[in-house]
Amino acid sequence: MSALIDGVGCWAWTGPVRFDGRAALFLDRDGVIVEETDYLGRPQDVALIPTAGETIAAFNGAGVPVIVVTNQSGVGRGYFSWDDFEAVQAEIAARLATFGAHVDAVFACAFHKKGLGDMAVADHPWRKPGAGMLYEAHARLGVALERSFIVGDKDSDLGAGRAAGLMGGLHVSTGHGDATHRAEALALQTSAFEVRLGDDIGAAKVLLTRLAGA
């Protein structure tokens, strides 16, 4: 069941299963699971990253919860609606299902400094690099943030992971993962937050045993 949390710019869907104390794999959506199209608002424009389905299926099979956390300023800017966003999500779910894959929860934030009306918020706690969506995932699903990883194509994705106390993040070169974002992602590494690099989401498979055993 999906719902707007605040009636405006925070949207969430969670499956029926809780994962108390389990490590999770957090994923950005655009540029990580699906090809970056600059404001994806139509189901017909959905194209999975080639390794996404098999990678997510592998984590599903190992019992690791897969949770999507996505900034969606396209909604906030008025480029498309929450109904359009949900239609895109349904298409992504259908594409993943062909690989025997699924996600266990989706959290989305539409707030942006250039948003319209009430969505014109520059630093909303849910907007990455804020940690709000990850904290909400912990509250709803019981996942252990301190043993979890996040995969993203922007430094803001990994920044959200570090702010939430995750174990680490994987920066991928798909989507917006150019040299600038990679350098800024690497700069987030600390003794408590590990930064890994990969070509695409498939690189997350090296974390499978680690997260499954956490």
Backbone torsions as a table, in degrees:
resi	resn	phi	psi	omega
1	MET	NA	129.7	179.9
2	SER	-103.5	155.5	-179.8
3	ALA	-163.5	150.0	168.4
4	LEU	-79.8	122.4	-175.7
5	ILE	-67.9	-42.6	-175.8
6	ASP	-111.4	6.3	-179.2
7	GLY	79.9	-0.6	-175.4
8	VAL	-132.1	-71.4	-167.2
9	GLY	-126.6	2.9	178.8
10	CYS	-116.9	120.2	-173.7
11	TRP	-122.2	142.3	-179.3
12	ALA	-147.4	145.1	169.0
13	TRP	-136.3	131.9	175.6
14	THR	-130.9	142.8	176.1
15	GLY	-74.0	-178.5	-173.5
16	PRO	-80.2	-8.2	-172.4
17	VAL	-101.9	134.9	170.3
18	ARG	-93.7	155.3	-177.6
19	PHE	-130.3	52.2	-174.3
20	ASP	-55.0	123.8	176.0
21	GLY	78.2	1.6	-178.8
22	ARG	-91.1	145.5	171.5
23	ALA	-71.0	147.1	-179.0
24	ALA	-121.9	157.2	169.6
25	LEU	-105.9	110.2	176.6
26	PHE	-90.4	137.1	-179.0
27	LEU	-128.3	133.1	161.9
28	ASP	-67.9	162.3	-177.5
29	ARG	-99.5	-68.2	-174.1
30	ASP	-72.7	123.5	-177.3
31	GLY	90.5	-6.4	178.9
32	VAL	-120.6	-55.9	176.4
33	ILE	-89.3	-43.0	-179.8
34	VAL	-120.5	156.8	178.4
35	GLU	-61.8	141.1	177.6
36	GLU	-70.6	126.3	179.0
37	THR	-122.5	4.4	-173.8
38	ASP	61.6	89.7	178.6
39	TYR	69.8	75.9	-179.3
40	LEU	-77.4	107.5	-177.2
41	GLY	-127.5	5.5	-178.8
42	ARG	-130.4	131.1	-179.4
43	PRO	-56.4	-34.4	-177.3
44	GLN	-68.2	-12.0	179.3
45	ASP	-95.9	1.3	-179.6
46	VAL	-71.7	129.7	173.6
47	ALA	-142.0	116.8	-179.8
48	LEU	-66.8	143.3	165.3
49	ILE	-59.7	134.9	-171.1
50	PRO	-51.8	-34.7	-177.8
51	THR	-94.1	1.4	-172.2
52	ALA	-65.8	-48.5	-175.5
53	GLY	-60.8	-49.3	-177.8
54	GLU	-67.2	-34.5	180.0
55	THR	-68.2	-47.7	179.3
56	ILE	-63.2	-40.2	177.9
57	ALA	-60.2	-37.0	179.6
58	ALA	-64.4	-41.3	177.8
59	PHE	-69.9	-38.4	174.4
60	ASN	-56.3	-46.5	-177.4
61	GLY	-65.0	-26.3	179.5
62	ALA	-90.0	1.4	178.8
63	GLY	78.5	17.2	178.8
64	VAL	-91.2	122.2	178.5
65	PRO	-64.1	136.6	178.9
66	VAL	-112.2	119.7	-171.1
67	ILE	-126.4	125.7	179.7
68	VAL	-92.3	132.0	175.0
69	VAL	-129.2	114.0	-169.3
70	THR	-135.1	129.1	168.8
71	ASN	-75.3	132.5	-178.6
72	GLN	-130.1	66.0	-179.1
73	SER	-67.3	-15.6	175.8
74	GLY	-59.2	-35.0	174.3
75	VAL	-68.7	-47.4	-178.3
76	GLY	-61.6	-35.7	-179.9
77	ARG	-80.7	-8.6	179.5
78	GLY	86.4	14.6	179.6
79	TYR	-73.6	-31.4	174.7
80	PHE	-156.1	169.6	-172.5
81	SER	-101.1	171.8	173.6
82	TRP	-63.2	-33.7	176.0
83	ASP	-61.6	-41.2	176.9
84	ASP	-63.6	-42.5	177.8
85	PHE	-58.7	-44.3	-179.5
86	GLU	-65.7	-35.5	177.0
87	ALA	-64.8	-39.5	176.6
88	VAL	-64.9	-42.4	178.5
89	GLN	-60.6	-40.4	179.2
90	ALA	-63.3	-38.9	178.8
91	GLU	-67.8	-41.5	177.3
92	ILE	-61.4	-43.9	179.3
93	ALA	-60.2	-41.1	179.7
94	ALA	-66.1	-40.0	178.7
95	ARG	-66.1	-42.4	178.8
96	LEU	-63.8	-37.0	-178.1
97	ALA	-60.8	-26.7	178.8
98	THR	-67.9	-17.5	175.6
99	PHE	-100.2	5.3	-174.3
100	GLY	71.0	28.0	-175.3
101	ALA	-115.0	155.5	176.3
102	HIS	-155.7	161.4	170.7
103	VAL	-106.7	152.8	-174.8
104	ASP	-95.3	-15.5	178.0
105	ALA	-166.4	154.4	176.0
106	VAL	-136.3	131.4	175.3
107	PHE	-125.9	136.2	-176.8
108	ALA	-137.5	143.4	179.1
109	CYS	-126.2	124.2	-178.3
110	ALA	-99.0	-7.8	-176.6
111	PHE	-65.7	140.6	-179.6
112	HIS	-159.6	152.1	-179.6
113	LYS	-61.4	-24.2	177.4
114	LYS	-103.2	18.5	177.9
115	GLY	-69.5	165.0	179.7
116	LEU	-92.7	141.3	174.9
117	GLY	54.4	-127.4	-176.9
118	ASP	-67.3	-13.3	180.0
119	MET	-87.5	2.1	178.6
120	ALA	-82.8	74.8	178.9
121	VAL	-130.0	120.7	-174.1
122	ALA	-78.0	-34.0	-170.3
123	ASP	-127.7	42.7	178.3
124	HIS	-60.2	141.1	-177.4
125	PRO	-58.3	-27.0	-180.0
126	TRP	-79.6	-23.3	-175.8
127	ARG	-75.6	122.5	176.7
128	LYS	-61.9	136.4	18.5
129	PRO	-84.7	10.7	171.1
130	GLY	-64.7	154.9	-173.5
131	ALA	-98.6	7.6	-171.7
132	GLY	-57.6	-41.0	-178.8
133	MET	-67.8	-35.4	179.2
134	LEU	-71.1	-38.9	175.7
135	TYR	-63.6	-38.5	178.5
136	GLU	-65.3	-37.1	177.0
137	ALA	-63.1	-40.7	176.7
138	HIS	-62.6	-43.7	-178.1
139	ALA	-65.1	-38.9	-175.1
140	ARG	-84.8	-34.8	-172.3
141	LEU	-112.6	-13.8	178.2
142	GLY	77.3	14.3	-177.4
143	VAL	-67.0	151.1	-179.5
144	ALA	-87.6	101.1	-176.8
145	LEU	-60.1	-39.4	-174.0
146	GLU	-67.8	-11.3	177.9
147	ARG	-115.1	12.3	-174.9
148	SER	-102.8	164.6	178.5
149	PHE	-126.4	155.8	175.1
150	ILE	-126.0	143.4	177.3
151	VAL	-115.8	128.8	-179.6
152	GLY	-153.5	162.6	177.2
153	ASP	-102.5	-0.3	178.4
154	LYS	-126.1	153.3	176.7
155	ASP	-63.9	-26.3	179.4
156	SER	-66.0	-29.8	176.3
157	ASP	-64.2	-49.6	179.9
158	LEU	-69.0	-32.0	176.8
159	GLY	-61.8	-38.1	176.4
160	ALA	-64.5	-40.0	178.1
161	GLY	-62.8	-44.2	179.6
162	ARG	-65.2	-41.0	-180.0
163	ALA	-63.4	-30.6	-179.3
164	ALA	-86.3	-1.9	178.7
165	GLY	82.6	22.7	177.7
166	LEU	-66.6	162.5	179.2
167	MET	-70.4	-33.3	-178.9
168	GLY	-179.2	-177.8	180.0
169	GLY	-144.5	152.2	177.1
170	LEU	-114.2	119.5	176.7
171	HIS	-96.1	126.6	-178.3
172	VAL	-108.7	155.2	-175.4
173	SER	-93.0	0.8	173.1
174	THR	-74.6	171.0	177.8
175	GLY	62.6	-123.7	179.5
176	HIS	-93.7	15.4	-173.0
177	GLY	-77.8	55.3	-179.6
178	ASP	-82.3	-176.2	-174.8
179	ALA	-60.8	-35.3	-179.1
180	THR	-65.3	-49.9	179.2
181	HIS	-63.9	-34.5	179.8
182	ARG	-65.5	-44.2	179.3
183	ALA	-63.1	-40.8	179.9
184	GLU	-70.7	-32.0	176.0
185	ALA	-67.6	-43.6	179.5
186	LEU	-61.7	-32.7	-179.3
187	ALA	-68.3	-12.9	179.6
188	LEU	-82.7	-9.8	-176.8
189	GLN	-66.0	136.7	175.2
190	THR	-137.2	-179.8	176.9
191	SER	-65.9	-21.3	-178.3
192	ALA	-103.8	-10.3	-177.0
193	PHE	-132.5	112.1	-177.6
194	GLU	-87.3	134.4	176.1
195	VAL	-112.7	123.5	176.0
196	ARG	-112.8	159.3	179.8
197	LEU	-122.5	144.7	178.0
198	GLY	-154.6	162.0	178.9
199	ASP	-71.3	-40.9	-178.9
200	ASP	-156.8	-173.9	-176.1
201	ILE	-57.7	-25.5	179.3
202	GLY	-58.6	-25.3	178.7
203	ALA	-65.7	-16.6	179.4
204	ALA	-68.9	-17.1	-176.6
205	LYS	-63.3	-21.1	177.1
206	VAL	-69.0	-15.2	-180.0
207	LEU	-91.8	-4.9	-170.3
208	LEU	-58.6	-53.6	-178.2
209	THR	-62.8	-38.5	-179.2
210	ARG	-62.6	-46.9	-178.6
211	LEU	-76.3	-34.0	179.8
212	ALA	-65.9	-29.7	-178.7
213	GLY	-92.7	-3.4	-175.5
214	ALA	-84.6	NA	NA
